[in-house]
Amino acid sequence: MAALVLALAIGSAVLFYGNLDKNQPLTAVITHHGELVDTVVLPHLKEEKLLQIDGEYHLTVSLRRDGVQITQSDCPGQDCLHTGTIHRSGQSIICLPEQVVIRLEGSGPGPDLVLG
């Protein structure tokens, strides 16, 4: 029985991790109120790109080859500003009051371990 459980666990891991495309460049995906705003391939940037997001609140997103951060926001709490720069696949910045989500995808350095 233990061998069956182990075989299923290994098989699931191979299917999950084997389907990840390791050749995709690190990409920032920005959504606002659930709608795609922009997709930016970070290694292709030659200089910093600033993205303005306006709604009830105003945010400025800075995209660079080495990472993404929100550099200005007038939302309450400003947790999105305090997140700092994200630079690894799987990381995200969320501005809950303005419903902005920025997530990094691709083959850039990913998390060492995911629990849960």
Secondary structure as GFF3:
##gff-version 3
##sequence-region A 1 116
A	DSSP	alpha_helix	2	18	.	.	.	ID=ss1
A	DSSP	beta_strand	27	32	.	.	.	ID=ss2
A	DSSP	beta_strand	35	41	.	.	.	ID=ss3
A	DSSP	three_ten_helix	42	44	.	.	.	ID=ss4
A	DSSP	beta_strand	49	54	.	.	.	ID=ss5
A	DSSP	beta_strand	58	64	.	.	.	ID=ss6
A	DSSP	beta_strand	67	73	.	.	.	ID=ss7
A	DSSP	alpha_helix	79	82	.	.	.	ID=ss8
A	DSSP	beta_strand	92	95	.	.	.	ID=ss9
A	DSSP	beta_strand	100	105	.	.	.	ID=ss10
###
